[in-house]
Amino acid sequence: MYRKTILENGIRVVTEEMDSVRSVSMGVIIDAGPRDENADMGGLAHLTEHLMFQGTSSRNAMQIARLTDESGGHTGAFTTRDYTCYSATVLDDYRTYILDLLGDILLNSIFPEEHVVREKRAVLREIDASRDIPGERVNDLLKSFIWADHPLGRPVAGQTDSVSRLTREDIIYFVHENYLPTRIIIAAAGNMRHDDFVAQVRDAFWRMIGEGRAPESRLPNHCSGAVIEQTAVSQAYFSIGIRACPYSHPNRYGMHVLNNVLGQGISSRLFRRMREELGLVYSIGSEYHAYRDDGLLVIEGSTSPEYFLQVLSMTLAELRKLISGEEPADEEELWKAKMQLRGQYLIASENTDTRMSRLATQELYFGRHISADEILGQIESSDVRMFQRLGCEGLSESLRHAALAVVGPESPAYSLRSVEEILERGQR
């Protein structure tokens, strides 16, 4: 059963009781992230998240880690392009202790100078490591290219030069400005009672006061074209992006179905054509990346340099045929896509962490709870006319302004000019 309470200081508490489990997943979402950083301070939100577990006025880092281990569960944190999340999954017996710990780190972290230096080194190693993973690097390269003048284009971890210049004072100021009750959602799913949980949240967070400004929302400009980064790898990794609807758009369910038909799973069009029929790639697929301000339909894969131009040309052709209606999804493809999405949703719903995450993000983006019946009903209602509407309402036009990022070896098989020519042909 879903319930919601707004505390006196403005913190929103949302819960879903699950009597059949012994665990509780809790999450604190801060409506703050890279969008709240100055352009020259990229990575500040991410570094702040790293340092939250490094000591408070009453607990050191070892005591925080030990309390987590003793609970038999796990705590974690992550930063996205839209928000920051601190979470924990524990046995229901330890709920109060871990909730008190989350309150302690968010209210009383002291950010010791030596830990700031250490965590900056760790983040810099993280940035270096991401460059060694071409599949991750090409995705960041695409977004930094397509959203060049918007916070969505910044790598969440920041750049080497921006992270290097961050200070303890920057972190304290960022927390003071953004970690405020009106920008906080606390969600829980599992074996607990709403009223009890609200009382425990109130005890842990009552000293948090202040009213944060609402995050700015602005539609980014899109850069089209291609960018290539040469590096010492054997394959050419590519990422194609076209503008799609943002997270809260009414067409979001249709986008998930379209994406499934195009490139989700081994029965999708891209995988069948490029891998099963032609053997040109080992892996290829598509994803719908949705954020508060914008969204992208992203196609990613890798192939040998000598096949890259052929793969690129055929991938764009498959995308164009689907969204233009030249080869629309048939009833069998739609049925498969809806069954796959339905199954994925229901299987994931057996996990308390997933249920908690859904509660929190629904409150963040929509300000309300969206029931399973509503979500599954929207997926089920997708049909051929929906595909035609999506194509007519923007995707066909977006394809004319597509962007492409490539991370691959120096090779005579392709060049920036040859890639741009295929991209231009595929856009028509």
C-alpha positions as CSV (number, residue, x, y, z in Angstrom):
1,M,0.0,0.0,0.0
2,Y,1.4,3.4,-1.0
3,R,1.3,6.4,1.4
4,K,2.8,9.9,1.4
5,T,3.4,12.4,4.2
6,I,5.0,15.8,4.0
7,L,7.0,16.7,7.2
8,E,6.8,20.1,8.9
9,N,10.2,21.1,7.4
10,G,9.1,20.1,3.9
11,I,10.7,16.7,3.4
12,R,8.4,14.3,1.5
13,V,8.2,10.8,2.8
14,V,6.7,8.1,0.5
15,T,6.4,4.4,1.4
16,E,5.0,1.1,0.2
17,E,4.4,-1.7,2.8
18,M,5.4,-5.2,1.7
19,D,4.5,-7.7,4.5
20,S,5.9,-10.7,2.7
21,V,9.6,-9.7,3.1
22,R,12.0,-9.3,6.0
23,S,14.0,-6.4,4.4
24,V,13.5,-2.7,4.0
25,S,15.0,-0.5,1.3
26,M,15.3,3.1,2.1
27,G,16.4,6.0,-0.2
28,V,17.1,9.7,0.2
29,I,16.9,11.5,-3.1
30,I,18.4,15.0,-3.2
31,D,17.0,17.1,-6.1
32,A,20.5,18.3,-6.9
33,G,23.2,17.2,-9.2
34,P,25.4,18.4,-12.1
35,R,22.7,20.9,-13.1
36,D,23.5,22.8,-9.9
37,E,27.2,23.1,-10.5
38,N,29.0,26.0,-12.0
39,A,30.4,25.1,-15.4
40,D,34.0,25.2,-14.2
41,M,33.2,23.0,-11.2
42,G,32.1,19.9,-12.9
43,G,32.0,16.8,-10.7
44,L,31.2,18.7,-7.5
45,A,27.9,16.9,-6.9
46,H,29.6,13.5,-7.4
47,L,32.5,14.3,-5.2
48,T,30.1,15.5,-2.4
49,E,28.3,12.1,-2.6
50,H,31.7,10.3,-2.2
51,L,32.5,12.3,0.9
52,M,29.2,11.8,2.7
53,F,30.4,8.5,4.2
54,Q,33.8,9.8,5.3
55,G,32.9,10.9,8.8
56,T,30.5,13.0,10.9
57,S,30.7,14.9,14.1
58,S,29.9,11.7,16.0
59,R,31.1,8.9,13.8
60,N,34.3,8.3,11.8
61,A,34.4,6.5,8.5
62,M,35.2,3.1,10.1
63,Q,32.2,3.3,12.5
64,I,29.9,4.2,9.6
65,A,31.2,1.2,7.6
66,R,30.9,-1.2,10.5
67,L,27.3,-0.2,11.3
68,T,26.4,-0.9,7.7
69,D,28.1,-4.3,7.8
70,E,26.6,-5.3,11.1
71,S,23.1,-4.7,9.6
72,G,23.6,-7.5,7.2
73,G,22.7,-5.2,4.3
74,H,24.4,-2.6,2.2
75,T,24.4,1.1,1.8
76,G,25.3,3.0,-1.4
77,A,25.1,6.3,-3.2
78,F,25.1,7.5,-6.8
79,T,24.8,10.7,-8.7
80,T,22.8,11.0,-11.9
81,R,22.5,13.9,-14.3
82,D,19.2,14.9,-12.5
83,Y,19.7,14.0,-8.8
84,T,21.8,12.4,-6.1
85,C,20.6,9.3,-4.1
86,Y,21.7,7.7,-0.8
87,S,20.2,4.3,-0.2
88,A,20.3,1.3,2.1
89,T,18.7,-2.2,2.1
90,V,18.8,-3.9,5.5
91,L,16.8,-6.4,7.7
92,D,13.8,-4.7,9.1
93,D,15.3,-5.0,12.6
94,Y,18.0,-2.5,11.7
95,R,15.8,0.1,9.9
96,T,16.0,2.6,12.8
97,Y,19.8,2.4,13.1
98,I,20.4,2.9,9.4
99,L,17.9,5.7,9.1
100,D,19.6,7.4,11.9
101,L,22.9,6.9,10.1
102,L,21.5,8.4,6.9
103,G,20.3,11.4,8.9
104,D,23.7,11.7,10.6
105,I,25.7,11.8,7.3
106,L,23.4,14.2,5.6
107,L,23.2,16.6,8.6
108,N,26.6,16.2,10.3
109,S,29.2,15.3,7.8
110,I,32.4,17.2,8.5
111,F,34.4,16.5,5.3
112,P,37.9,16.1,6.7
113,E,40.5,17.8,4.6
114,E,42.6,14.6,4.2
115,H,39.5,12.7,3.1
116,V,38.7,15.4,0.5
117,V,42.3,15.0,-0.9
118,R,41.9,11.2,-0.9
119,E,38.5,11.1,-2.5
120,K,39.6,13.5,-5.2
121,R,42.4,11.1,-6.1
122,A,39.8,8.3,-6.2
123,V,37.5,10.2,-8.5
124,L,40.4,11.1,-10.8
125,R,41.3,7.4,-11.0
126,E,37.6,6.8,-11.8
127,I,37.7,9.3,-14.6
128,D,40.9,7.7,-16.0
129,A,39.4,4.2,-15.7
130,S,36.3,5.3,-17.7
131,R,38.6,6.3,-20.6
132,D,39.8,2.7,-20.6
133,I,36.3,1.4,-21.2
134,P,35.4,2.5,-24.8
135,G,31.8,1.4,-24.4
136,E,31.4,3.9,-21.6
137,R,33.6,6.6,-23.1
138,V,31.6,6.7,-26.3
139,N,28.4,7.4,-24.4
140,D,29.9,10.3,-22.5
141,L,31.4,11.6,-25.7
142,L,28.1,11.6,-27.5
143,K,26.3,13.5,-24.7
144,S,29.1,16.1,-24.3
145,F,28.9,16.6,-28.1
146,I,25.1,16.7,-28.5
147,W,24.5,18.8,-25.3
148,A,27.6,20.9,-25.5
149,D,26.1,24.0,-23.8
150,H,23.9,22.3,-21.2
151,P,24.6,20.6,-17.9
152,L,23.3,17.3,-19.4
153,G,26.4,17.2,-21.5
154,R,28.8,17.3,-18.6
155,P,30.2,13.9,-17.4
156,V,28.7,13.2,-13.9
157,A,32.2,12.5,-12.5
158,G,33.6,15.8,-13.9
159,Q,36.7,16.4,-15.9
160,T,40.3,16.0,-14.6
161,D,40.9,19.8,-14.4
162,S,37.6,20.6,-12.8
163,V,37.8,17.9,-10.1
164,S,41.5,18.8,-9.3
165,R,40.5,22.4,-8.4
166,L,37.6,21.5,-6.1
167,T,38.0,22.4,-2.4
168,R,36.5,21.4,0.9
169,E,34.8,24.9,1.0
170,D,33.2,24.2,-2.4
171,I,31.7,21.0,-1.0
172,I,30.4,22.7,2.2
173,Y,28.8,25.5,0.1
174,F,27.2,23.0,-2.3
175,V,25.6,21.1,0.6
176,H,24.5,24.3,2.3
177,E,22.8,25.5,-0.9
178,N,21.2,22.3,-2.2
179,Y,20.8,19.7,0.6
180,L,17.6,21.3,1.9
181,P,14.2,19.8,3.0
182,T,12.1,21.0,0.1
183,R,14.5,19.3,-2.3
184,I,14.6,16.0,-0.4
185,I,12.4,12.9,-0.9
186,I,12.8,9.9,1.5
187,A,11.3,6.7,0.2
188,A,11.0,3.2,1.7
189,A,9.6,-0.2,0.5
190,G,9.5,-3.3,2.5
191,N,8.5,-4.6,5.9
192,M,7.6,-1.5,7.9
193,R,4.6,0.7,8.7
194,H,4.2,4.1,7.2
195,D,3.4,6.0,10.4
196,D,6.3,4.4,12.3
197,F,8.7,5.2,9.4
198,V,7.5,8.8,9.3
199,A,8.1,9.2,13.0
200,Q,11.7,7.8,12.6
201,V,12.4,10.1,9.6
202,R,11.2,13.0,11.7
203,D,13.5,12.0,14.6
204,A,16.5,11.7,12.2
205,F,15.9,14.8,10.1
206,W,14.1,17.3,12.3
207,R,17.1,19.6,12.5
208,M,17.2,20.0,8.7
209,I,15.7,23.4,7.9
210,G,15.7,25.8,5.0
211,E,13.9,26.2,1.7
212,G,15.8,25.5,-1.5
213,R,15.1,27.1,-4.8
214,A,13.4,25.0,-7.4
215,P,15.8,23.6,-10.0
216,E,15.9,25.5,-13.3
217,S,14.6,23.6,-16.3
218,R,15.6,24.6,-19.7
219,L,15.5,22.7,-23.0
220,P,19.0,22.3,-24.4
221,N,20.1,22.9,-27.9
222,H,21.1,19.9,-29.9
223,C,24.3,19.7,-31.8
224,S,24.2,17.4,-34.9
225,G,27.1,15.8,-36.8
226,A,29.9,13.5,-35.8
227,V,32.9,13.4,-33.5
228,I,35.7,10.8,-33.5
229,E,38.1,10.0,-30.8
230,Q,41.0,7.8,-31.8
231,T,42.5,5.4,-29.2
232,A,44.3,2.1,-29.0
233,V,41.5,-0.4,-29.3
234,S,40.7,-3.0,-31.9
235,Q,37.0,-2.2,-32.5
236,A,35.2,0.9,-33.5
237,Y,32.6,1.7,-30.8
238,F,29.8,4.0,-31.9
239,S,26.9,5.8,-30.2
240,I,24.1,7.4,-32.3
241,G,21.7,9.9,-30.5
242,I,18.5,11.5,-31.7
243,R,16.3,13.7,-29.6
244,A,13.4,12.0,-27.8
245,C,10.9,13.1,-25.2
246,P,11.9,13.9,-21.6
247,Y,11.2,11.8,-18.6
248,S,7.7,13.1,-17.7
249,H,6.4,13.4,-21.3
250,P,3.1,11.6,-22.0
251,N,4.7,9.7,-24.9
252,R,7.3,8.1,-22.6
253,Y,5.6,4.6,-22.6
254,G,5.4,4.6,-26.4
255,M,9.1,5.4,-26.5
256,H,9.9,2.4,-24.4
257,V,7.9,0.2,-26.7
258,L,9.5,1.6,-29.8
259,N,12.9,1.2,-28.3
260,N,12.2,-2.4,-27.5
261,V,11.2,-3.1,-31.0
262,L,14.3,-1.4,-32.4
263,G,17.1,-2.6,-30.2
264,Q,16.2,-4.3,-26.9
265,G,16.9,-8.0,-26.7
266,I,17.9,-10.7,-29.1
267,S,14.7,-10.6,-31.1
268,S,14.9,-6.8,-31.8
269,R,15.4,-5.5,-35.3
270,L,18.9,-4.3,-34.9
271,F,20.2,-7.5,-33.2
272,R,18.5,-9.8,-35.7
273,R,19.7,-7.8,-38.8
274,M,23.2,-6.9,-37.7
275,R,24.2,-9.9,-35.6
276,E,22.0,-12.9,-36.5
277,E,21.6,-12.3,-40.3
278,L,24.8,-10.6,-41.3
279,G,27.3,-11.2,-38.4
280,L,28.7,-7.7,-38.7
281,V,28.7,-7.0,-34.9
282,Y,29.0,-8.9,-31.7
283,S,26.6,-6.7,-29.8
284,I,24.3,-3.8,-30.8
285,G,21.3,-2.3,-29.1
286,S,19.3,0.8,-28.2
287,E,18.2,2.6,-25.1
288,Y,15.9,5.4,-24.2
289,H,17.7,7.9,-22.0
290,A,15.2,10.2,-20.3
291,Y,15.9,13.2,-18.1
292,R,14.0,16.2,-16.7
293,D,15.0,18.5,-19.5
294,D,15.4,16.2,-22.5
295,G,15.7,12.7,-23.7
296,L,17.6,10.7,-26.3
297,L,17.1,7.5,-28.2
298,V,20.6,6.1,-28.2
299,I,21.9,3.2,-30.5
300,E,25.2,1.7,-29.5
301,G,27.4,-1.1,-30.6
302,S,30.9,-2.0,-31.9
303,T,32.4,-3.6,-34.9
304,S,35.7,-4.1,-36.8
305,P,36.9,-0.9,-38.4
306,E,36.6,-2.4,-41.9
307,Y,32.8,-3.0,-41.4
308,F,32.1,0.2,-39.5
309,L,30.8,2.3,-42.4
310,Q,28.5,-0.5,-43.5
311,V,27.2,-1.1,-40.0
312,L,26.6,2.6,-39.6
313,S,24.7,2.9,-42.9
314,M,22.5,-0.1,-42.2
315,T,21.8,0.9,-38.6
316,L,20.5,4.3,-39.7
317,A,18.4,2.7,-42.4
318,E,16.8,0.4,-39.9
319,L,16.0,3.3,-37.6
320,R,14.6,5.4,-40.4
321,K,12.4,2.6,-41.7
322,L,10.9,2.1,-38.3
323,I,10.2,5.7,-37.3
324,S,9.1,6.9,-40.7
325,G,6.5,4.2,-41.2
326,E,8.3,2.8,-44.2
327,E,8.5,-0.6,-42.3
328,P,6.3,0.0,-39.2
329,A,6.2,-2.4,-36.3
330,D,3.8,-5.2,-37.0
331,E,1.4,-6.8,-34.5
332,E,3.8,-9.6,-33.6
333,E,6.7,-7.2,-32.9
334,L,4.4,-5.0,-30.8
335,W,3.1,-8.0,-28.8
336,K,6.7,-9.2,-28.2
337,A,7.7,-5.8,-27.0
338,K,4.8,-5.3,-24.7
339,M,5.2,-8.8,-23.2
340,Q,8.9,-8.2,-22.6
341,L,8.3,-4.8,-20.9
342,R,5.5,-6.3,-18.8
343,G,7.7,-9.2,-17.7
344,Q,10.6,-7.0,-16.9
345,Y,8.5,-4.6,-14.8
346,L,6.8,-7.4,-12.8
347,I,10.0,-9.3,-12.1
348,A,11.8,-6.2,-11.0
349,S,8.8,-5.4,-8.7
350,E,9.7,-8.4,-6.5
351,N,12.8,-6.4,-5.3
352,T,12.4,-3.9,-2.5
353,D,15.2,-1.7,-3.8
354,T,13.4,-1.4,-7.2
355,R,10.1,-0.6,-5.5
356,M,11.7,2.1,-3.3
357,S,13.5,3.6,-6.3
358,R,10.2,3.8,-8.3
359,L,8.5,5.6,-5.4
360,A,11.2,8.1,-5.1
361,T,11.6,8.9,-8.8
362,Q,7.9,9.1,-9.4
363,E,7.6,11.7,-6.6
364,L,10.6,13.6,-8.0
365,Y,9.4,13.8,-11.7
366,F,5.6,13.6,-11.3
367,G,4.8,14.6,-7.7
368,R,2.6,11.5,-7.4
369,H,2.5,7.7,-7.3
370,I,1.9,5.9,-10.6
371,S,0.4,2.5,-9.9
372,A,1.4,-0.7,-11.6
373,D,-2.0,-1.0,-13.3
374,E,-1.5,2.5,-14.8
375,I,2.0,1.7,-16.1
376,L,1.1,-1.7,-17.5
377,G,-2.1,-0.2,-19.0
378,Q,-0.1,2.4,-20.9
379,I,2.3,-0.2,-22.2
380,E,-0.6,-2.4,-23.3
381,S,-2.4,0.4,-25.1
382,S,0.6,1.0,-27.5
383,D,-0.3,0.2,-31.1
384,V,0.7,1.0,-34.7
385,R,-1.1,4.4,-34.6
386,M,1.1,5.3,-31.6
387,F,4.2,4.5,-33.6
388,Q,2.9,6.7,-36.4
389,R,2.2,9.5,-34.0
390,L,5.7,9.3,-32.4
391,G,7.3,9.5,-35.8
392,C,5.1,12.4,-36.9
393,E,5.5,14.3,-33.7
394,G,9.3,14.5,-33.6
395,L,11.4,11.4,-34.1
396,S,11.5,11.7,-37.9
397,E,12.5,15.3,-37.6
398,S,15.0,14.4,-34.9
399,L,16.7,11.9,-37.2
400,R,17.5,14.8,-39.5
401,H,19.6,16.3,-36.7
402,A,21.2,13.1,-35.4
403,A,24.6,13.0,-33.7
404,L,27.2,10.3,-33.8
405,A,30.2,9.6,-31.5
406,V,32.9,7.1,-32.4
407,V,35.8,5.8,-30.2
408,G,38.1,3.6,-32.3
409,P,41.5,3.0,-33.7
410,E,43.2,5.0,-36.3
411,S,42.2,3.3,-39.5
412,P,42.1,3.9,-43.3
413,A,38.7,2.2,-43.3
414,Y,36.8,5.4,-42.1
415,S,37.4,9.1,-41.5
416,L,35.4,12.0,-40.1
417,R,34.3,13.0,-43.6
418,S,33.2,9.5,-44.6
419,V,31.3,9.1,-41.4
420,E,29.6,12.5,-41.9
421,E,28.6,11.6,-45.4
422,I,26.8,8.4,-44.3
423,L,25.2,10.3,-41.4
424,E,23.9,12.9,-43.8
425,R,22.5,10.3,-46.2
426,G,20.9,8.4,-43.3
427,Q,19.1,11.6,-42.1
428,R,17.3,12.1,-45.4
